[in-house]
Amino acid sequence: MAKLVTEWVNVTDDVTIISRESGEVWFHKPNAPGAGVDPFAAPMTGKGSLGSTVGLLDGAINLGFLTIEQNRAKTTSTLPGYAVALISAYHTSVDTPRNLRAAAKRFEELGRPEVAAYLELRAREESGHDRLALKDLQALGLPGKKLVDNYVPEGIRKLCRRFDNLCVEDYPIGSIGFSYCLERTAALKQENDIAVVKAMCPDNIDATRFLRSHSALGSEASHVEETIEFVASLPPSDRVEVVRSTYESALVMAAGYNEVLHKSDAELIEALERAANETLHWPEPRRMEGQGGNARSAA
């Protein structure tokens, strides 16, 4: 019987993610008392596989979000919260094509055409998504352009800054980990999440363009699968850096979204009206009893 592929990445000094081709994933503490010689102290050097790669990448995201689990804000489904999520979505998508093309150009210079081609494809696929968020804001009767021009939630600002910086590094392989983190979390959204938004709006308003596109109903699932396949084909040193970037991006993303979720609707409306420099008028909510989901998570 062939030996199953096992991959591992030290994402912090205290935690190593270990993943097998079979789908098993666990977090290893290398410095635990009585642990003895750590077989995962040295970086991995073998080939990757689809099963072990997805375990590492998703394990990195789960670990990143776990750091805020005890302080996680209670999610609610409100239009002000959803509007802020759309503004956040605009900012996390507007510079994506430019950033990915900058990283692609660098890999061309480094003699890595396969990485450059992958990033160029992603840049083309992500072009124009910021306009979907703007259309959704306008569908809600909000001055979308003024809002995105004058308001960036601080946590989202940090997330965008991270992506900007990753894409201009001398070796910008971490940009792939960042992109995977956003696409994987978006792919978790289901039809019920879209129904929550529709339930808050009158029948004649469709403000779910961005959410539909960035959910399991859109292209995110196929993007996630393609990224897993591509990362599995990379040299081990690249896979290590992609996983570490995925984890670090999840940390920033979780903190940023949680910061917004901790704000009350009154605080959000105050910030939005300050950005718009006008009083905002909201569609009359049409709530459906028993609906779950999280309407704030558009990005």
N, C-alpha and C positions, 0 to 999 in steps of 0.2 A: 504493500500500500504506500502510495506517495505521501511524503510528509506534508502536512498543511503549512501554507505560508503563514508566518507570524511576523508582524511588524510592530514597532514600538517607537515612541517619541517622548523624550523628556520635555514636557511643556513648561515646567517650572523646576526649581531645585528640589521640590518635595513631591512632585507627581509625575509619573510616567504613564502614558496611555498605551496599553497593549491590546492588539487586535489580531484575531486569527481569520484565516480565509473562510472558515465555517460561520463567521458572524459573531463569535464570542468577543466581548470587549470588557476590559476591567481596568481600574485605576490602581497603579502600583506605587507604594511609598518607599522609595529606595533607602531612605534614612531611618526606617522604623527600627526600634530597639530589637536586637536579636535577629535581624534580617540576614546577617551573614554577608557573604560575597554576592553582589548584585549582578545577575547575568545580563541585565539590561542597562548597565552603566555605559557601555560603549555604544556609539551610534549604530543603527542598523545598516547593513551593507547589501542585503539581498534584493531580489526583485519584488515588486509589489503585486497584489492581486486585487480584483474588484471587491471581494468580501472584506479583506483586511483594510483596504483603503477607505471604504465607506465607514468602517468601524472607527478608524482614527479620526476622520473628519467630523463625523457626527458626535463622537465622543468628545472632541475638542469643543464643539458648540455647547453640548450639555454641561460640560465642566465649566465653561465660561458663564453660563446662565446660573449655574448652581451657586456661584459666589454671592448672588443677590437674592437667592431663594427665600431666606428668612426675612428679608426686608422688602419682598415683592409687594407692589401696590395692588390693591383690589381693582380689577378692571371693571369698567362700566361701559355701557353703550350709549353714548350721547353724541349729538351733532357737533358741539364745540370740540370734543375730544377727537372726533373723526376728522374735522377740519384741520386740526393741528397735525394729525397723522398724515393727511394729504400734503400739507406744507412740508413736513419732514420727508415724505416720499419724493416731492419735487427736488429737494436739495440733495438727496442721496442718489438721484438719477440724472440730474441735469448735466453734470460734468463727467459722467461715466464713459461715454464714447471717447472724449478727449483724453481722459486719463489712461484708458486701456490702449489707445493708439500710441501714447507716449511710451508706455511699457513695451508695446510691440516693437516700436522703432529701436529701443535699446537692445532688445533681444536679437534683432536683425544685425545690429552692430557687433553683438557678441558671438555671432555665428550660430544662433539657435533658431533657424527658420521655422521649426515645428512649433515652438512656443509663440513666436511672433504671429504665425498663422492662426493659432488658437485664439489669441487675444484680439486679433483683427476681426475674427468671426464674432466674438462676443461684443465687440464695439458696434458692429453693424446691427446685431440683434437688439441691442439696448438703445439704439438711436430713437429719439422722439418720445420716449416714455415720460419725460418730464411734462410734455404737453397733455398727456392723459390726466395727470394730477391737476393741472390748471383747468382743464375742461370740467373735471369733477367739482372743483371749487366754484366755478362759474355756474354750474348746474344747481348748486345750493344757493345761488343768488349772492355769492360773496365776491368781492373784488380781488380775484385770484392773483393778478399780477402785482398789485400793491402789497398784498400779504406776503408773497414769497420774496419780494424785493426788500421788505422792511422787517421781516421776522424769521429768525432761524433759532429754534430751541437750542439752548446751550449744549445739551447732550448730543444733539444731531450735528451741531457745529464741530464737536470733537470727532465724531464719527467721520464726517466728510474730510476733515483735516487729515485724519489717519490715512484715508484712501489717497488723497493728494500726495502725501509724503511717500507712501508705498510705491506709487507708480513712477516716481522720479528717482528712486534709489539706483545705485550703480548696477545692482542685480535685482530687478523688481519682481522676483518670483512670488513674494508675499502678496502681490495684488490678486493672485489666483485664490489664495485663502480668504481674503476679504470678500471677493465676489461670491465665493461658494457660501460663505456665512450668510450673506443677505439672501441669496437665491434659495438656500435650503430652508431658512426660516419662513420665507414667503410661500414655499411649496407646501407648507403645513396647513395653510388656510384652505378651508373647504367651502362648499356651497352654503352651508349654514352661516358662515361669516358674512357672505354677501347678502343673505336673506335678512340678517340683522340690520344692515344699513338700509336696505329697501324698506324695511318695516318702520324706520324712523322718518321716512320721507313720503310726501304725497305721491300718488300713483303716477303723476306726470313727470316726476323727477328721477333721472338716472344719474347717480353720482358714484357709480361703481366701476368705471372704466379701468382705472389703475388697479384696483383691488382684484378684479376679474383676471386681468393680464398677469398679475403677480400672485397667483394662487395655484392650487392643484388643478383648477379649471383652465389655466392658461398654459404658457410654454415653460413655466419654471421647472416642472417635473422632468421634462426632457433635458433641460439645461443642466440640472443636477446630475442626471445619469451621464451625460456627455463629459462633465467635469470630472466625475469619479473615474471614468474610463481613461481620461487624459492624465490625471494625476497618477494613476496606477502605473502608467507607462514611463513616468519620469525616473531619472536616476534617484537613488536613495537620499542623497543630500538635498535634492530639490523637494522630495516628498516630506522630509523632516521640516524644512522651512515653511512649506505650504500649511502643514498641520499646525505649527506654532503660530503662524499668522492667523489661521482660522480661530484658534483659541483666543489670541489677543484681541482680535476683532470682535469676538463674541462678548468679551469683557466690556469693551467700550460700547457696543451696541446695547447690551443688557442694561448698563448703567444709564445710558442716554434715554432709552424708552421708559425705563422705570421712573426717571426724573419727571418726565411728562405725565405719567400715569398718577404720580403722587399729587398733582395739582388738581384743585377743585375746578368745576366748570366756571365759577365766578372768576377765578384767577386766569383761566384760559381765555375767557371772553375779554377780560381787561387787556391782556396782552395782544389779542387779535385786533381789538378796536384801537389800541394805541398804534399798532402797525398800519392799520387802514386809515387812521385819522378820521374816523366816522363811526356812528352807531350802526351796528350790524343787525340785520333782521333775519331771523331763522325760519325755515319752513316749519309748519306745524307738525310735530312728531306723530307718527301713526304706529304706536307700539303694539306688538303682538305678545299676548300673554304666554310666558313659558319660553320665549326665545332666549337662547344663550349666545355664546360667541363673544368676540372682542372687537367692537367697531373701531377702536382706536388704532389698531395695528394695520394700517394700510401699506406701510413700507416694509 
